[in-house]
Amino acid sequence: MWRFVIKLLLSNNRKLHNGSSELLSASAPLMFLFGNAISSIPEGAFNGIPNLEWINLKKNRLRSEGIDPKAFTGLRMLRRLYLDGNLLEIVPPDLPPTLQELKISENRLRAIEDTSFQGLSSLVILELEGNLLSESNVDPLAFAPLAQLSYLRLGRNLFRTVPQGLPESLLELYLENNLIEEISDTVFNKTNNLNVVSLRHNKLDETRIAPLAWINHRNLESIDLSHNELYMVPSYLPRSLIHLVLVGNRIERIPGFVFAHMEPGLEYLYLSYNRLDAEGTEPESFFGTYHSMVEVCLDHNQLANVPSGVNEMTSLHFLRLDHNRIRLIHDEAFCEPDLSGDSTLVALRLENNYIDPNGVSPSAFSCIRASSSVVLKPQNTK
């Protein structure tokens, strides 16, 4: 019965996918069967349609034992296979070597063997989120066959450490919503091309990040460590780092010179919803970012004043200091007298502090070209 439905779907190549319309080339045969009650794929299920390039079987009732080992044999053109939202416990065997994208998120995967991805040397994107995977059931050699893998998602699993044996080709790694407690000094040794790492919603603190974990990486530009258990901005961050997200931790301190080793320099820093107070920053906390920093978010902390060094940021476009405990704005808080020219600030947020707007010196914002760039109201009164 469902094979008859396949033929109907194949007759029209303009389809809706995940709620958005996408124009698909008539030269790329596809099969969309998501949201049905399919529980098995027998051998020969795709006989007669060997040129399929995309199969979407999301949100069905597929179990591992219901997929015949030879179910996908003969699909010599298959590029994308989506199996999200099923009941699979293992990766289906003997997948076509032409696959470039494989999604098996929201299943019940509880083991990745060293042979699970054998033959998939063309795979570029792999998504395995929302399963039961951990360092104890993922073989260290599991990713070895994936010579071209660039994009790997392992969020919402049970990892306590970053998995071993990550492919050298990897560019982006997503490990959100796990139980990760440490980052060893060897886990990223072979991933020299890595550009993006997301570790938000884990259990990391700065003492469990090894000093040599990633400091020497020359391509790692973006790290997300939001919603962990950090008490200070970690030292030994990658030299190449441009984008750092530390929102929703317990950070009380930005150590001096913590960004000084970075080249060309940090540009985006997000420290909202932490515990920074009057003692939380030092005169050298932002040293090394004065010519690179573009955006800083320090809102929803406990700062009593504008941190020193902000007025030396010559490229700063966006600064958030709202929802703190700031009472006074000194004349040189944002406008450094020794720096010529107008400020580059496009938006400055200072609302919900304890500032008396009538008590702010007109010269405090003299370098900022547009007064509308500064948000001062409302303020707290107690």
Backbone torsions as a table, in degrees:
resi	resn	phi	psi	omega
1	MET	NA	-46.5	-177.3
2	TRP	-71.5	-21.2	175.8
3	ARG	-68.9	-30.8	176.0
4	PHE	-67.1	-39.6	178.4
5	VAL	-63.1	-38.0	178.6
6	ILE	-55.2	-46.5	-176.6
7	LYS	-62.6	-36.3	177.6
8	LEU	-66.6	-41.1	179.5
9	LEU	-66.1	-36.8	-178.6
10	LEU	-71.1	-17.2	-177.2
11	SER	-75.4	-12.4	-178.3
12	ASN	-134.4	120.8	-175.3
13	ASN	-96.7	5.2	174.1
14	ARG	-103.6	110.6	-171.7
15	LYS	-129.4	165.0	170.3
16	LEU	-97.5	132.8	-179.4
17	HIS	-133.7	120.5	179.7
18	ASN	54.3	35.7	173.6
19	GLY	85.4	-2.9	179.6
20	SER	-123.8	141.5	-179.1
21	SER	-78.1	139.4	-179.3
22	GLU	-139.2	125.6	179.9
23	LEU	-81.3	121.8	-177.7
24	LEU	-112.4	138.8	-178.5
25	SER	-63.5	140.0	178.3
26	ALA	-66.0	-15.2	179.4
27	SER	-86.9	1.9	-178.9
28	ALA	-118.8	86.8	-179.5
29	PRO	-59.7	137.9	-177.9
30	LEU	-140.6	163.4	-179.8
31	MET	-137.1	116.1	177.0
32	PHE	-109.4	112.7	179.3
33	LEU	-129.4	28.5	-177.3
34	PHE	-72.6	153.1	174.9
35	GLY	73.9	29.2	175.9
36	ASN	-109.6	-156.5	179.5
37	ALA	-124.4	32.8	-177.2
38	ILE	-68.3	127.7	-177.0
39	SER	-116.1	-9.3	-178.3
40	SER	-152.9	154.7	173.5
41	ILE	-129.5	104.7	-176.5
42	PRO	-78.4	165.1	173.1
43	GLU	-59.8	137.4	178.7
44	GLY	82.4	7.0	-177.3
45	ALA	-60.6	-27.9	-176.3
46	PHE	-107.1	14.6	176.5
47	ASN	-58.1	136.5	178.7
48	GLY	93.1	-10.7	177.5
49	ILE	-132.0	57.5	-174.5
50	PRO	-70.2	-13.1	-177.0
51	ASN	-92.5	11.5	176.7
52	LEU	-56.0	134.8	177.9
53	GLU	-111.5	-18.3	-174.8
54	TRP	-147.0	124.2	175.0
55	ILE	-123.0	124.1	178.4
56	ASN	-115.1	109.1	-180.0
57	LEU	-118.4	31.8	-179.7
58	LYS	-63.2	149.1	170.9
59	LYS	55.1	55.8	170.1
60	ASN	-119.5	-155.2	-178.7
61	ARG	-125.0	35.2	-177.8
62	LEU	-69.3	130.3	172.7
63	ARG	-111.8	156.2	-177.9
64	SER	-57.7	-42.4	-177.9
65	GLU	-71.2	-13.6	179.9
66	GLY	-88.0	-6.2	-180.0
67	ILE	-102.2	113.2	179.7
68	ASP	-62.6	139.4	179.5
69	PRO	-54.6	-24.8	-179.2
70	LYS	-105.4	18.1	-174.9
71	ALA	-60.4	-37.4	-175.4
72	PHE	-101.8	4.5	178.6
73	THR	-62.8	134.1	177.9
74	GLY	99.4	-10.2	178.3
75	LEU	-85.8	80.2	-171.7
76	ARG	-80.1	-1.5	-179.4
77	MET	-120.1	4.0	-172.4
78	LEU	-67.2	125.1	-179.8
79	ARG	-109.3	-36.2	-175.5
80	ARG	-126.5	134.5	176.0
81	LEU	-136.4	117.1	-179.5
82	TYR	-110.8	119.8	-179.5
83	LEU	-125.7	22.3	-178.6
84	ASP	-61.8	151.2	171.8
85	GLY	68.8	37.7	175.4
86	ASN	-118.0	-155.6	-175.6
87	LEU	-124.5	30.4	-175.4
88	LEU	-74.3	139.2	177.5
89	GLU	-106.5	-18.5	176.1
90	ILE	-136.8	160.9	174.8
91	VAL	-69.7	129.0	179.4
92	PRO	-55.0	139.4	-177.7
93	PRO	-79.8	163.2	171.6
94	ASP	53.1	48.1	175.5
95	LEU	-75.6	152.3	-176.0
96	PRO	-60.7	136.4	-179.3
97	PRO	-67.4	-9.8	179.2
98	THR	-82.1	-8.8	-176.2
99	LEU	-57.0	133.4	174.7
100	GLN	-114.1	-19.6	-177.8
101	GLU	-141.3	124.2	-178.9
102	LEU	-133.1	123.7	179.9
103	LYS	-122.9	118.9	177.3
104	ILE	-132.5	43.1	177.9
105	SER	-77.9	161.1	177.4
106	GLU	55.1	51.0	172.8
107	ASN	-123.4	-152.7	178.6
108	ARG	-125.4	33.3	-179.5
109	LEU	-57.7	127.4	-179.1
110	ARG	-128.1	10.8	177.3
111	ALA	-164.9	136.3	170.6
112	ILE	-123.4	111.8	-176.9
113	GLU	-86.3	171.3	178.2
114	ASP	-68.8	-14.8	179.8
115	THR	-106.5	1.4	-173.9
116	SER	-60.2	-33.4	-177.9
117	PHE	-114.1	20.8	-178.7
118	GLN	-61.3	132.7	178.9
119	GLY	88.3	-3.3	-176.2
120	LEU	-98.4	51.5	-176.4
121	SER	-72.1	-10.7	178.8
122	SER	-95.6	-3.3	-175.8
123	LEU	-66.1	130.6	-179.4
124	VAL	-110.5	-36.9	-176.7
125	ILE	-122.8	127.7	178.2
126	LEU	-134.6	123.3	-179.9
127	GLU	-123.1	121.4	-177.1
128	LEU	-132.3	36.3	-176.3
129	GLU	-74.4	157.2	172.7
130	GLY	65.1	43.5	177.0
131	ASN	-122.5	-156.5	-178.4
132	LEU	-119.0	37.0	-174.5
133	LEU	-87.7	146.2	176.4
134	SER	-151.6	174.3	178.6
135	GLU	-63.5	-19.3	-179.3
136	SER	-81.9	-18.5	-178.3
137	ASN	-122.6	8.6	172.7
138	VAL	-109.2	113.8	-178.2
139	ASP	-62.1	136.7	178.7
140	PRO	-58.0	-20.2	179.4
141	LEU	-99.5	7.1	-174.4
142	ALA	-60.3	-37.5	-175.1
143	PHE	-91.3	-1.1	-175.7
144	ALA	-56.9	-38.6	-178.7
145	PRO	-71.5	-11.9	-171.3
146	LEU	-88.7	73.9	-172.0
147	ALA	-69.5	-18.7	-177.7
148	GLN	-117.6	10.5	-176.3
149	LEU	-64.3	126.8	-179.7
150	SER	-112.2	-29.0	-167.1
151	TYR	-132.9	116.7	-176.1
152	LEU	-130.6	124.5	177.7
153	ARG	-115.4	121.2	-179.9
154	LEU	-129.3	24.9	-178.9
155	GLY	-67.0	161.4	176.6
156	ARG	55.7	46.6	172.0
157	ASN	-120.5	-152.9	-174.0
158	LEU	-124.0	26.1	-178.8
159	PHE	-68.9	135.0	172.0
160	ARG	-102.0	-18.6	175.2
161	THR	-134.0	161.6	175.0
162	VAL	-66.9	129.9	-176.3
163	PRO	-60.2	147.4	179.3
164	GLN	-80.2	161.4	171.6
165	GLY	73.4	29.8	178.5
166	LEU	-64.1	143.3	-176.3
167	PRO	-65.1	143.5	178.2
168	GLU	-62.4	-26.4	-176.4
169	SER	-78.9	-7.6	-169.8
170	LEU	-62.8	133.1	177.3
171	LEU	-108.9	-37.1	-176.9
172	GLU	-133.6	130.7	-178.6
173	LEU	-129.0	126.2	-178.4
174	TYR	-121.4	116.8	-177.7
175	LEU	-128.2	37.4	-178.0
176	GLU	-67.3	154.5	172.4
177	ASN	54.9	48.8	169.8
178	ASN	-114.0	-155.8	-179.7
179	LEU	-123.2	30.0	-170.7
180	ILE	-67.5	125.9	-175.8
181	GLU	-110.9	-17.4	-177.1
182	GLU	-151.3	155.9	173.4
183	ILE	-125.7	114.0	-176.1
184	SER	-76.9	167.8	-177.9
185	ASP	-81.6	0.2	-178.4
186	THR	-119.1	-11.5	-169.4
187	VAL	-65.3	-28.0	179.6
188	PHE	-105.4	15.7	-174.7
189	ASN	-57.5	-38.2	-173.9
190	LYS	-99.9	-3.2	-177.3
191	THR	-97.6	62.2	-174.6
192	ASN	-70.9	-15.6	179.9
193	ASN	-91.9	-3.0	-174.6
194	LEU	-57.3	130.7	-176.3
195	ASN	-114.7	-33.5	-176.8
196	VAL	-133.2	130.7	174.1
197	VAL	-130.6	125.0	176.0
198	SER	-115.8	119.0	-179.8
199	LEU	-126.3	28.5	-177.6
200	ARG	-70.0	154.9	-178.6
201	HIS	57.2	57.2	171.1
202	ASN	-128.6	-156.3	-175.4
203	LYS	-127.1	36.5	-177.2
204	LEU	-82.2	139.4	162.8
205	ASP	-123.4	164.2	-169.7
206	GLU	-63.1	-23.0	-178.6
207	THR	-76.5	-14.0	-177.7
208	ARG	-103.2	9.2	174.5
209	ILE	-101.4	111.2	-175.3
210	ALA	-60.9	140.4	-179.0
211	PRO	-56.2	-31.0	-178.2
212	LEU	-101.0	15.2	-176.1
213	ALA	-59.3	-44.5	-175.3
214	TRP	-152.9	7.5	-174.9
215	ILE	-59.3	-32.1	-176.3
216	ASN	-92.0	3.7	177.1
217	HIS	-68.4	133.7	-176.4
218	ARG	-103.3	-4.1	-179.4
219	ASN	-119.6	-8.4	-176.2
220	LEU	-78.5	105.3	-172.0
221	GLU	-106.6	-20.0	-174.3
222	SER	-136.0	125.2	176.8
223	ILE	-130.8	130.7	176.1
224	ASP	-114.4	109.8	177.8
225	LEU	-117.1	26.5	-178.9
226	SER	-67.5	151.1	176.8
227	HIS	56.7	52.6	169.5
228	ASN	-117.6	-148.8	-177.2
229	GLU	-125.6	38.3	-178.7
230	LEU	-76.8	138.3	176.0
231	TYR	-105.2	-14.1	174.0
232	MET	-150.8	161.5	176.8
233	VAL	-62.3	126.6	-175.5
234	PRO	-64.3	143.9	172.0
235	SER	-83.6	173.1	175.4
236	TYR	59.9	34.3	174.1
237	LEU	-70.3	161.0	-176.4
238	PRO	-58.2	141.1	179.8
239	ARG	-60.8	-31.1	-174.2
240	SER	-88.6	3.0	-170.6
241	LEU	-62.9	134.5	178.2
242	ILE	-118.9	-33.1	-170.7
243	HIS	-128.0	115.7	-177.3
244	LEU	-128.1	122.7	-179.4
245	VAL	-114.7	119.3	-178.5
246	LEU	-129.4	27.4	-176.2
247	VAL	-63.8	142.4	169.9
248	GLY	70.1	33.8	172.1
249	ASN	-102.3	-152.7	177.5
250	ARG	-122.7	31.4	-170.3
251	ILE	-67.0	124.7	179.7
252	GLU	-109.5	-10.8	-171.2
253	ARG	-151.3	139.6	168.8
254	ILE	-109.9	102.4	-175.3
255	PRO	-60.6	152.8	176.1
256	GLY	-64.8	141.4	176.1
257	PHE	64.6	15.3	-176.3
258	VAL	-66.2	-22.7	179.2
259	PHE	-107.1	4.0	-168.9
260	ALA	-67.9	-25.1	-174.8
261	HIS	-86.2	-2.7	-171.8
262	MET	-82.8	139.3	177.4
263	GLU	-136.1	127.3	6.3
264	PRO	-79.5	-6.4	176.8
265	GLY	129.2	150.1	179.5
266	LEU	-67.0	137.5	-179.4
267	GLU	-113.5	-32.1	-175.2
268	TYR	-129.7	121.8	-178.6
269	LEU	-131.1	122.0	-177.8
270	TYR	-119.6	108.6	-177.6
271	LEU	-123.4	26.5	179.3
272	SER	-63.5	152.7	174.5
273	TYR	57.4	55.4	172.8
274	ASN	-127.4	-155.9	-174.4
275	ARG	-125.9	29.5	178.0
276	LEU	-65.6	130.7	178.4
277	ASP	-128.0	-160.5	-175.9
278	ALA	-61.5	-26.5	-179.5
279	GLU	-97.9	5.8	-170.7
280	GLY	-80.5	-18.5	179.6
281	THR	-123.4	155.6	178.1
282	GLU	-117.8	164.2	177.0
283	PRO	-56.1	-26.7	-177.6
284	GLU	-103.7	11.9	-176.5
285	SER	-59.2	-35.8	-177.1
286	PHE	-105.8	14.0	178.8
287	PHE	-59.9	133.8	-177.5
288	GLY	99.8	-9.2	-179.4
289	THR	-114.2	1.7	-170.8
290	TYR	-60.7	-29.4	-178.8
291	HIS	-107.3	-2.9	-175.9
292	SER	-113.2	-30.5	-170.3
293	MET	-65.2	129.2	-178.8
294	VAL	-111.0	-36.4	-173.8
295	GLU	-142.9	128.4	178.7
296	VAL	-132.7	127.7	176.5
297	CYS	-118.2	110.7	179.0
298	LEU	-120.8	21.1	-178.8
299	ASP	-70.5	160.4	178.4
300	HIS	57.1	50.1	171.1
301	ASN	-124.3	-155.0	-179.7
302	GLN	-127.9	30.5	-177.9
303	LEU	-65.2	136.6	179.3
304	ALA	-98.9	-10.9	178.6
305	ASN	-153.0	169.3	177.0
306	VAL	-72.9	123.9	-177.1
307	PRO	-58.5	140.4	177.6
308	SER	-67.3	147.3	-178.1
309	GLY	102.3	-22.6	178.7
310	VAL	-61.1	-38.6	-178.1
311	ASN	-71.5	-7.4	178.7
312	GLU	-99.9	0.4	-178.7
313	MET	-82.3	100.6	-171.6
314	THR	-78.8	-11.6	-179.0
315	SER	-114.0	7.9	-173.2
316	LEU	-68.4	125.0	179.1
317	HIS	-104.7	-35.0	-169.8
318	PHE	-138.3	124.9	-178.8
319	LEU	-135.9	125.5	177.3
320	ARG	-114.1	120.5	174.9
321	LEU	-129.2	16.5	-179.3
322	ASP	-70.5	160.3	179.0
323	HIS	57.3	51.4	171.0
324	ASN	-124.3	-154.4	-179.7
325	ARG	-123.7	29.7	-177.9
326	ILE	-71.5	131.2	179.7
327	ARG	-112.8	-33.9	-175.3
328	LEU	-122.9	142.6	173.1
329	ILE	-114.4	108.7	179.0
330	HIS	-73.9	156.7	-175.9
331	ASP	-57.2	-32.0	-175.0
332	GLU	-105.6	17.0	-177.6
333	ALA	-63.8	-38.1	-178.1
334	PHE	-117.4	-24.0	-174.4
335	CYS	-114.6	105.1	179.6
336	GLU	-79.0	119.5	-176.2
337	PRO	-59.3	-30.9	-176.5
338	ASP	-79.8	-8.4	-179.7
339	LEU	-97.9	125.0	-178.2
340	SER	-85.9	155.6	176.0
341	GLY	91.4	168.5	179.6
342	ASP	-75.0	156.8	175.1
343	SER	-67.6	152.5	176.3
344	THR	-89.6	-0.1	-176.1
345	LEU	-61.3	127.3	175.9
346	VAL	-99.9	-30.5	-180.0
347	ALA	-146.4	128.8	177.5
348	LEU	-129.9	115.2	-176.3
349	ARG	-106.4	121.4	-179.1
350	LEU	-131.4	10.5	-176.3
351	GLU	-70.1	163.8	178.7
352	ASN	57.0	43.4	165.9
353	ASN	-112.5	-146.5	178.5
354	TYR	-127.8	35.6	-175.5
355	ILE	-86.7	136.1	170.0
356	ASP	-90.0	104.8	-176.8
357	PRO	-54.6	-31.5	-179.9
358	ASN	-74.0	-15.0	-179.4
359	GLY	-98.0	3.9	179.5
360	VAL	-85.9	126.8	179.4
361	SER	-62.2	136.7	177.7
362	PRO	-57.4	-27.5	-178.8
363	SER	-76.1	-12.1	-178.4
364	ALA	-62.1	-31.4	-179.0
365	PHE	-115.7	22.6	-173.1
366	SER	-64.3	-26.5	-178.1
367	CYS	-86.0	-8.9	-177.7
368	ILE	-89.4	120.1	-169.2
369	ARG	-63.1	-42.9	-175.3
370	ALA	-112.4	122.0	179.1
371	SER	-64.4	-25.8	179.0
372	SER	-68.2	-11.3	178.0
373	SER	-72.8	-19.0	-174.5
374	VAL	-102.5	123.1	176.4
375	VAL	-106.1	113.4	-177.2
376	LEU	-112.4	-16.1	-175.9
377	LYS	-120.3	146.2	4.2
378	PRO	-85.4	165.1	175.8
379	GLN	-122.0	154.2	174.4
380	ASN	-75.4	154.5	-176.6
381	THR	-112.3	-9.5	-177.3
382	LYS	-115.6	NA	NA
